[in-house]
């Protein structure tokens, strides 16, 4: 098996963990000029409840008005089992197939997943970001590791830490709503990741690119039933 293929299709859980430990060293943390971002994408994957089918979708929107300019959804089979902490090996291959089908590539990608806020500091947002070499941000609905500091001087976000290490942030996107959990994926830093997510929020807790990607894949799954 080629090295590139092993990074996407490991044969065992131990091999997948080894891939994460090796690839995490390649993640780049750097500021993103959010003001220059014109197009942003959201990703999501919907799985067949009992079976191996998955629907992976990417929606590309204009940052200025959150209007959709391109979208792709693909249906494919998944071979890697469900293992907490290794979801990128289920989600990255179908998302990469959807990415190849886009006519318009975004400047930044939001993933419905974790990035650095992951037990091995290499969640799906990091993995997918490396694969497409595009600034990528993890924006998850629940906390995977670390603890949220509830006493914070920040107005709308709270640090996620494990010991002294800063993993990400719990960002409040709507009054009285639960936060979303933001962390760097690739080629961003945490301040610019937070600002990018803020600019994608409209009336809902979930940023528009992720909300629309979620609707896209679930429509596709229901339509195939």
C-alpha positions in Angstrom: 0.0 0.0 0.0 1.3 3.4 -0.9 2.1 5.9 1.8 -0.5 8.4 0.6 -3.2 5.7 0.5 -2.2 4.5 4.0 -2.9 8.0 5.3 -6.5 7.6 4.1 -7.2 3.9 4.4 -5.3 2.4 7.3 -5.9 -1.3 7.9 -6.1 -1.3 11.7 -6.8 1.0 14.6 -3.2 1.0 15.6 -2.1 2.0 12.1 -4.7 4.8 12.1 -3.4 6.1 15.4 0.2 6.0 14.0 -0.9 8.0 11.0 -2.4 10.7 13.3 0.7 10.9 15.4 2.9 11.3 12.3 0.7 13.7 10.4 -0.1 16.1 13.3 3.5 17.4 13.0 2.6 18.7 9.5 -0.3 20.9 10.7 0.5 24.6 10.2 -0.7 27.1 12.7 -0.6 30.6 11.3 -2.8 33.8 11.3 -5.5 33.9 8.6 -6.4 37.3 7.0 -10.1 36.9 7.6 -10.9 40.2 5.8 -9.5 38.7 2.6 -11.7 35.6 2.7 -14.4 35.7 0.0 -15.7 32.2 -0.1 -16.2 29.8 2.8 -17.3 26.1 2.7 -19.0 23.8 5.2 -18.7 20.0 5.3 -20.8 17.3 6.7 -21.2 13.5 6.4 -24.4 11.6 7.0 -24.2 7.8 7.6 -26.7 5.1 6.9 -28.0 4.0 10.3 -27.4 0.3 9.8 -25.0 -0.2 7.0 -21.8 1.1 5.3 -23.3 3.9 3.1 -22.4 7.5 3.7 -23.4 10.8 2.0 -20.7 13.5 2.1 -21.4 17.1 1.2 -19.7 20.4 0.8 -21.4 23.7 0.4 -19.5 26.9 -0.7 -20.9 30.3 0.2 -20.0 33.9 -0.2 -18.9 35.3 3.1 -20.6 38.7 2.4 -24.2 37.4 2.2 -24.0 33.7 2.9 -25.4 32.9 -0.5 -24.6 29.4 -1.9 -22.3 29.5 -5.0 -21.5 25.7 -5.3 -22.4 22.5 -3.6 -21.6 18.8 -4.1 -22.9 15.7 -2.4 -21.6 12.2 -3.0 -22.8 8.8 -1.9 -20.1 6.2 -1.1 -19.3 3.1 0.9 -17.3 3.3 4.2 -15.0 0.6 5.2 -13.3 1.9 8.4 -15.2 1.1 11.5 -16.7 3.7 13.9 -14.0 4.3 16.5 -14.1 7.5 18.7 -11.1 9.7 18.0 -10.6 8.1 14.5 -13.6 9.5 12.7 -11.5 11.2 10.1 -10.8 7.8 8.5 -14.5 7.5 7.9 -15.2 11.0 6.9 -12.1 12.3 5.0 -12.2 9.9 2.1 -15.8 10.7 1.0 -15.3 14.4 1.7 -12.2 14.4 -0.5 -14.3 12.9 -3.3 -16.8 15.7 -2.8 -14.0 18.3 -2.8 -12.8 17.0 -6.2 -16.3 17.6 -7.6 -16.5 21.3 -6.6 -16.4 23.8 -9.5 -15.6 26.6 -7.1 -13.0 26.1 -4.4 -13.4 28.1 -1.1 -10.7 30.1 0.7 -11.6 28.5 4.0 -13.3 25.3 5.1 -15.4 24.8 8.3 -15.6 21.1 9.3 -18.3 19.7 11.5 -15.6 18.1 13.5 -12.7 18.8 15.9 -9.2 19.9 14.9 -6.6 20.3 17.6 -9.2 19.8 20.3 -8.6 16.1 20.0 -6.9 13.5 22.2 -4.0 13.2 19.7 -4.3 16.9 18.6 -5.3 15.6 15.1 -9.0 15.6 14.5 -10.8 15.4 11.2 -10.4 19.2 10.5 -6.6 18.8 10.7 -6.6 15.7 8.5 -8.9 17.1 5.8 -7.0 20.4 5.9 -3.8 18.7 5.1 -5.4 16.6 2.4 -6.7 19.7 0.6 -4.0 22.1 1.7 -6.5 24.8 2.5 -7.2 26.8 5.7 -9.5 24.6 7.7 -11.3 25.1 11.0 -12.9 22.6 13.3 -16.3 23.6 14.6 -18.0 20.8 16.6 -21.3 20.5 18.4 -19.9 18.8 21.5 -16.6 18.6 23.5 -14.3 15.7 22.8 -11.4 16.4 25.2 -10.1 19.0 27.6 -12.1 21.2 29.9 -13.8 24.6 29.3 -12.7 27.4 31.5 -16.0 29.0 32.6 -14.3 31.9 34.3 -13.0 33.9 31.4 -12.6 37.6 30.6 -13.5 37.0 27.0 -16.9 38.3 25.9 -18.2 35.4 23.8 -15.7 32.5 24.2 -14.1 30.4 26.8 -10.8 28.6 26.5 -10.6 24.8 26.2 -7.6 23.5 28.0 -6.0 20.2 28.9 -3.6 21.1 31.7 -1.8 24.3 30.6 -2.3 23.5 26.9 -4.8 25.6 24.9 -6.8 23.3 22.6 -9.5 25.5 21.3 -12.5 27.6 22.4 -16.1 27.2 23.3 -17.8 30.0 21.3 -21.2 31.4 22.1 -22.9 32.1 18.8 -26.5 32.8 20.1 -27.9 34.1 23.5 -28.9 31.3 25.8 -27.7 28.6 23.3 -25.0 26.0 24.0 -21.6 27.0 22.5 -19.9 25.4 19.5 -16.3 24.1 20.0 -13.8 25.8 17.7 -10.2 24.6 17.1 -7.6 25.0 14.4 -7.5 22.5 11.6 -4.7 23.7 9.3 -3.2 27.0 8.2 -5.2 29.1 10.7 -4.6 30.2 14.3 -7.3 30.3 17.0 -8.1 34.0 16.9 -8.7 34.0 13.2 -10.6 30.7 13.4 -12.9 32.3 16.0 -13.4 35.4 13.9 -14.1 33.3 10.8 -16.8 31.3 12.6 -18.4 34.5 14.0 -18.7 35.9 10.4 -20.6 32.8 9.3 -23.2 32.9 12.1 -26.7 34.2 11.3 -29.8 33.3 13.2 -28.8 29.8 14.3 -26.3 28.4 16.8 -24.6 26.5 14.0 -22.7 28.6 11.4 -24.5 28.8 8.0 -21.9 26.8 6.0 -22.2 23.8 8.4 -26.0 24.1 8.8 -26.5 24.1 5.1 -24.1 21.2 4.5 -26.0 19.2 7.2 -29.3 19.9 5.4 -27.7 18.9 2.1 -26.5 15.5 3.1 -29.6 14.6 5.1 -31.8 15.5 2.1 -29.6 13.3 -0.1 -29.8 10.4 2.4 -33.6 10.7 2.8 -34.0 11.0 -1.0 -32.2 7.7 -1.5 -34.4 5.7 0.9 
